[in-house]
Structures are given as C-alpha cells and as structure tokens.
C-alpha cells in the first residue's frame, strides 16, 4: 500500500478520472472518481479555493447535477451559502426557467427558485465540466434575470472553444485543469493519456492511505 499522490503543480488527481465506457450518448469521461478519494477531493478543493477570494462571492450556485457536488463543497470551504440551479420540473416552489443546449446537442430547460437572492448578489457558478458552454449560458441568464451578478465560474475543466473563450474574457474563470498545460490540450482533444493506465481501484478510499497500488 502506498500513497499515489504526485506533485501538486501537476494536479495529480486528474489522472484518477475514468473514461466513458457507455458510448456517445454520455460524456467522454467521468471525474467523479476524484470525489470518492478524500485526498484527491481535498487537493482539488484546495487548488480551486486558492484562486477564489471569498470576499468577492455572496453565494455559490451549482448546476444540476454534478455541479451540486463541487458547488456545495466549494460553498462550505468559502463559508458561503449554496444555491442549486436545477433541471426543469424538479422544484416545488415558484421558478424562472430558460432553455439551453447541452454538450450532447440536446435542448433542455433549467430553472432557479424565485426569488433566490437580493438584487446585486454576487453568484459564483460551479459545474463539474464545461464543454460547449451551453449549460453555463443558461445559468448566467437565470442569475442575471433576478438582478444577480456573476462573480465567476469554477469547474474541474473548461474546454477551449469560441464559447468558453468568451467566458474567460468576460468572467473570472477558475479550473483545476490549467490553460497551457498538457491536461488542457488533452481535454480539448477529449482523451486523456492517463486513460491508457486507468484502474478503478486506484481511486478506492482506504483507511490510512490514499489508494492501493
């Protein structure tokens, strides 16, 4: 048994992400294996929070569904409240709704409770992965409709394309996958070199150690 952690500046935990095994209807990878490993999840949150000033944020909003995991954890770390932005027809209170195009090209609806916050509230948007930017666009519109201000965006990764380039120009964007890194280039190509040696048991939580070798 040994600790598999590598250099922090290489974002070692990204190598724990697993490839898609179910086909083109699903996302091309699954980052949730980072969450189940306490050391990986902790280092991910440390790296993201190091670039976020809590004084610039009033509330963290997580996008349905996996943005709930990352957003709620960030909110707790930053000492801020958490707001879920949900897929349509899930909330039992009054809501505002928008349509958006997701990474698979499908049009869906998302909604946010109304009222969710006071005017001028600064909302940090969190999602697990930003591929085409359509889901994030829907969240931006919902926040701005209620008079909120988007304080920034945070994700494990934001792929590079014209839509996400526009986000980086307009907002503070914090991602675990750093621009200019090998991870960013591989995310843009939607394949990771770590997939070649991926083993699910490397991520398993174990007492007293990070993972078995």
Helices and strands as residue ranges (DSSP letters): G 8-10, G 12-16, E 18-19, E 29-30, H 32-36, H 38-49, G 54-56, E 59-63, H 67-78, E 81-87, E 95-101, E 107-113, E 122-126, E 129-130, H 134-145, E 149-155, E 157-158, H 162-170, E 173-175, H 182-188, G 193-197, G 200-203
